[in-house]
Amino acid sequence: MEVKKSKLMSGLIVLLLASGSLMACGVDQKESATEETSVQPSEKTQGFPRTIKHMMGELPLEEKPERVASVEISVTDYLLVLDVAPVASEGFEGTKSKSPIFAKYAEGKKVADLGSKTNRETLMEMDPQVIVLSGQGKGSSYEEFNKIAPTAALDFSVDARSRLMKVAEIVGKEEKAKQVIADFDKLVNEAKAAAAGHKGEKVLFLISNGKDFTVMHPKNFPIYFEEVGLTPVEGLPEDGKIGGRIGIEALSEFAPDHIFIAENRRKMNQDDPKGLINIWTKHPVWKNLEAVKNNHVYSVDTLVGDTFFLGQIAGLESIKTNLGK
């Protein structure tokens, strides 16, 4: 009997020791897992701190900025493409009401409108962590904005893809930017395929203000001519400069086979869509153009007239749709 008790006690001791060992092992594993989890970077710190090099110097960022202000609508355009809503933006509501593609990307986003002249008071009230502008736009006011919040002046003389990657670097959206660019490149190829069926046909991009036209010069918009392969008309004014103006009579001299035309965003009436384009329909010179006779005049989004990323998407979509018929 004593022997049996002894064996039973021995078995219990072994069992207790084994259970203790397993529990300790479980605790160790939990602690290890907790330690591993604790060192995982959060979304705010992943890839940060980092230093952004820009046209006016360097911008150190300890963490991903959540409150970014844009004092140029062109910068806002690139933020929206990355699905980032700036806390404040110049010209936000006005652009949204005059550009369908901008309105689409801005839908559901709460952004304080700084007006067309960048209301400094509203900007300060929004307490941004970072302000973004372009060196070519408001670069001369860099020091003034930098006193409100750390400011980056980006080089917008580079192509749209490079601009997007630079904006993405500031807001920690590089992976999103890569996906956007992949989709953009696909659209370029689709527009290129559509344009291939119109080799040698002359194409003219115009912005109408109701009195005359601004030419979208191939040197300022290489995406449509160098990449997509459209053939520009010859003899354009202001070679390589934005703002080359022509009157209605010049259109007959250029004799374009296709016309892509946008309204001047600042002068258009949002309650009369295409009003600055339709104003020409009864003009004898306009009516006599081959592009008009052949129904080869295509109205495009107002942003197509600027080097916005969304504008280029809209322009490519129009080429794909209208030349791919």
Phi, psi and omega in degrees: 000315178299322181295317180298316179300318181298316181294321180296317179297318180299318180296319180296319179298316180298317181296317179296318179298318181295317179297317179299320180296317180295319179297318179298320180297317179298318178298316180300317181295319179297316180298319180296316180296320179297318180297317181296318180296320184294335181268355177293130181290142177282169180299328181289331186252348183297122182083000179239154004289157176211162179240125181265120175272132180219184189295336183253005180142225182230148179237105178282134178235118180285327179213170180299121182288132180262339183241090182253131177250141177245123180259013174220133183297332178294325177289319178303320178307313181290326177294317180296323177301327179272006181063038177246127177263114176294150179291334179209149181209143171293138170058029187293305184293321180298317180291321180299325182280347185242000180224111179302320182289323177296316180300322180297314182284338181271351185303130177080000182262131179267114183225128176287127182275123180271002181079183183279346182242020176054084178294109183296324182297313178297320180301314180293323179298328181282351173049060181289149173280326183218143173245137180238136176214174176256145179297327181283338182267272182260025180303328181292342179258015184306311183299322180296314180289327181294339176284335179280315179198156177308130189237142175245129177254106186270149179278107180262015175276349180276173182290166186299322181295317180293322177299314182300317181295326180290318177296319179298325179297323181290318186261009177066039183238039183299319181294320177298318180298319179298320179292319178299317180294323177298317178293322179296315179298323177296318179294321177302315181295324178292320177293323179297318179296321178293320181290334183300334179279003182229035181303133177084348178280130187280135185238138179230130175255128184229155169238125182258134174250006178094344179246320175207197185230148169258131181274133171272098188287139179307329180289333178270341181229061182296340181305320185277332186257307181287318183275310182282328176097019176290153180262117181282158173288160181263156174079027180293144179284167176050056185310112176081006180247138176288136177108008176298119185254143176223152176269174182299326182296328182294336182297324180291330178289321179287332178045058180289147175277333180221138177235124171256122188227134178242154172279149172294116187299324184282339184251350182289158175256114184296340178273356178228070182304135180069010181302321181283352175261314182296340181300338183270347192299336180261358180288133183301323179295315180299313183296336183269356180289139180299322180298323179288315180300324183269007181061040180250036175249124187239119177283132182236164179303146181301333181288344179298334180283356176240164180272048176278153176294315179296326177297320180290324175299314181296320179296316179295320178299320180293319177298312180302315183288313188276328179265350181267008182293000000 
